């Protein structure tokens, strides 16, 4: 089990306190509900929704009952998406919300992601208080006459899609005229409901949408992280068929990966770049991505006359910086698009609508569009952590070794090498050190990552 300021995540089953058991779910949901009640006593509404994981229904019942037990009135969206829950919270004028999803983690995982009254992830300070309440079991359940109510509302997915269609930069007429043929892979989660519904609303004919793994059974057909090595089925289908685009989303539909008409990956890093390019063509403004995202967004932004800013990794950090610099688009290089005109949250559905508008007006193939952007390659690596490794001391040693290079320590250690960079940080969701490096060739990016990995292993060996 991993506890962080954004929520609690773990493998379902096992011993209490070591994995995500029913006891842990109840404690954490009660702590969050208590925090909501104490923060805003006058507002007793809370929204929940879940992806299609096998454990989702069980976890949802536990969470709903726990929230009712502290006196909150629960609005349950049922099978939903992360961005749909995010828009439902302010629409319902609720005090907050919980999304029940472990995002890209494998089938045995689940999580509770916590939102504030704006439908945005709670801050670090707020998250720390929720963790304290859970750890100390500092919550009181109400007496029977004050129990909260429970109701189901399955209208929000359609409302979410209607809001997307109303965005000025979503050009349904251009999408209809393009007569797109599209393959969708939703890894047998809620994207299998949401993405085809959105495409049809945008004017893509039902018979021109091929659905792969779109039954929300929770039996993931492949590793749910939408990386090229996990997407062989859709890539082969497109390569052997006659399609314009492949669309892949993760289980909770906040990450978007695209496949070109020839079966090649558009590149998860370039989802945000392409959508930002489209937005910047229509409005000059600033952009934000995190320190582990491609420099291509910076290049596209500067070319368009805007300013680019880099934040610490994590959606809440990106959103905070977007607000500080009045950014018109932002997100993360994992295919997460944040478009404030819609809401301040990663939203694959918004990304799809804007990308299709862009591609339709571009008038050429996705592979040609991809070639229009600065050519960078990111090498993504990781080192497994063991209890005897002092990660902070390892990172300090790396800083010392590369003290002559420009170093950013806002989030881990990011080292600049002319037009290349490497970023090392502890993962918030897995017991690993992530090592991302970028260069204008994949070989150079790999070599840079391998050099840093070698340095880390040497440092660890020296300290044993």
Buried (B, 14 or more C-beta within 10 A) or exposed (E): BBBBBBBBBBBBEEEEEEBBBBEBBBBBBBBBBBBBBEBBEEBBBBBBBBBBBBBBBBBBBBBBBBBBBBBBBBBBBBBBBBBBBBBBBBBBEBBBBBBBBBBBBEBBBBBBBBBBBBBBBBBBEBBEBBBEBBEEEBBEBBEEEEBBEBEEBEEBBEBBBEBBEEBEBBBBEBBBEBEBBBBBBBBBBBBBBBBBBBBBBBBBEEEBBBBBBBBBBBBBBBBBBBBBEBBEBBBEBBBEEEBBBBBBBBBBBBBBBBBBBEBBBBBBBBBBBBBBBBBBEEEEBBBBBBBBBBBBBBBBBEEBEBBBBBBBBBBBBBBBBBBEBEBBBBBBBBBBBBBBBBBBBBBBBBBBBBBBBBBBBBEEBBBEBBEEBBEBBBBBBBBEBEEEBEBEEBBBBBBEBBEEBEEBEBBBBBBEBEEBBBBBBBBBBBEBBBBBBBBEEEEBBBBBBBEBBEBBEEBBEEEE
